Amino acid sequence: MMNIQHFTRASLFMMIAVLLAATSVCVPADGTATSSGKTVMKSTFAYQPPQRGAPQARVGGGTRGIGGDVPELQVLAPDHVGLTTQAQPTLYWYAHSPVSAHIEFALIDETSIDPLLELETGKVKVTGVQHLNLADHNITLSPGVPYQWSVALIMDEDSRSTDVIASGVVELIEPNKEMKSRIDASQGTDLVAAYANEGVWYDALDTISTMIEKSPTDQQLVAIRATLLDQVGLQAVSQK
């Protein structure tokens, strides 16, 4: 897993794909087997989207070059505005196949002309789940503000039309007393379930991903993350 650090500033990219990923969430009440073969109680790890009537917000990157295979790129985010209780959350994305490319990351809000954060790596090998911690770059979100975050694989610096781009939206909320009490009383996989049940996507994902990073051979943890990803239409990622 790669945590991006020490980048040079790059020009803002706004070539966001117009095709939004559409999905319907259906959570069985009983335990079901995930694509990894592990059985997890989906009723326990049921992500409950916030009831806000928000438009779809996730954009997935795909093959857009001429000739050759360009990898798919997915932000690990719901197709609506995802919530966090952390002012400096960690954001995750996934490259479906290994590729050597520059990575460009941007974080913007609706009220600013310039991005709050804009980074570019040198050419690196990209594969699997990647993440960026906003705390590493002294970026703090304001409550109630939707922030669009974007990741681009720059396949050819001389032809930016071949960039593969994906984006999601994150919003910081202040938990109410009941939510805070449940979160404070939970730990481990119970904390993952608490965040998911409360509709706090980014915190649920970061909690289980951090646990997987510490215990990468624990297939039960992998199965829990797959369950969450399935519920927001990221089945292709959950099967990896």
BELLIN-V804767 format. One record per pair of residues at least 4 apart in sequence whose C-alpha atoms are under 6 Angstrom apart, sorted by the first residue. I is the first residue (numbers start at 1). J is the second residue. D is the distance in whole Angstrom. If there is no record, write none. Layout:
I&J&D, I&J&D
This chain:
1&130&5, 2&130&5, 3&131&5, 3&132&5, 4&132&6, 7&119&6, 7&120&6, 7&121&6, 8&120&6, 9&119&5, 10&119&6, 10&120&6, 20&59&5, 23&233&5, 25&231&5, 29&43&5, 31&40&6, 31&41&4, 31&42&6, 32&39&6, 33&37&6, 33&38&6, 33&39&4, 34&38&6, 35&239&6, 38&223&6, 42&46&6, 45&193&5, 46&197&6, 47&196&4, 47&197&5, 47&199&6, 48&197&5, 48&199&5, 49&199&5, 50&199&6, 56&79&5, 56&80&5, 57&79&5, 57&80&5, 57&168&6, 58&79&4, 58&167&6, 58&168&5, 59&166&5, 59&167&5, 60&74&5, 60&166&5, 61&72&6, 61&73&5, 61&164&5, 61&165&5, 61&166&5, 62&72&4, 63&70&5, 64&162&6, 65&162&5, 71&97&6, 72&96&6, 73&94&6, 73&95&5, 74&93&6, 74&94&5, 74&166&6, 75&93&4, 76&92&5, 76&93&5, 77&168&6, 78&232&5, 81&169&5, 81&170&6, 82&170&5, 82&201&6, 83&170&6, 83&171&5, 83&172&6, 83&200&5, 83&201&6, 84&172&5, 84&200&5, 84&202&5, 84&203&6, 85&172&6, 85&173&5, 87&140&5, 87&141&5, 88&134&5, 88&135&5, 88&140&5, 89&134&6, 90&132&6, 90&133&4, 91&131&5, 91&132&5, 92&130&6, 92&131&4, 93&129&6, 93&130&5, 94&128&5, 94&129&4, 95&127&5, 95&128&5, 97&127&6, 98&126&6, 98&127&4, 99&125&6, 99&126&5, 100&124&5, 100&125&4, 101&123&5, 101&124&6, 101&153&6, 101&154&6, 101&155&5, 102&121&6, 102&122&5, 102&123&4, 102&153&6, 102&154&5, 103&120&6, 103&121&5, 103&152&6, 103&153&5, 104&119&6, 104&120&4, 104&151&6, 104&152&5, 105&118&6, 105&119&5, 105&150&6, 105&151&5, 106&117&5, 106&118&4, 106&149&6, 106&150&5, 107&115&6, 107&116&6, 107&117&5, 107&148&6, 107&149&4, 108&115&5, 108&116&6, 108&147&6, 108&148&5, 109&147&5, 134&139&5, 135&139&6, 143&172&5, 143&173&5, 144&172&6, 145&171&6, 146&170&6, 146&171&5, 147&169&5, 147&170&5, 148&168&6, 148&169&4, 149&167&6, 149&168&6, 150&166&6, 150&167&4, 151&165&6, 151&166&6, 152&164&5, 152&165&4, 153&163&6, 153&164&5, 154&163&5, 155&163&6, 175&179&6, 175&180&6, 180&184&6, 186&190&6, 186&191&5, 187&191&5, 192&204&5, 193&197&6, 195&200&5, 195&204&5, 196&200&6, 196&204&6, 203&207&6, 205&209&6, 206&210&6, 212&216&5, 226&238&4, 229&234&5, 229&238&6, 230&234&5, 230&235&5
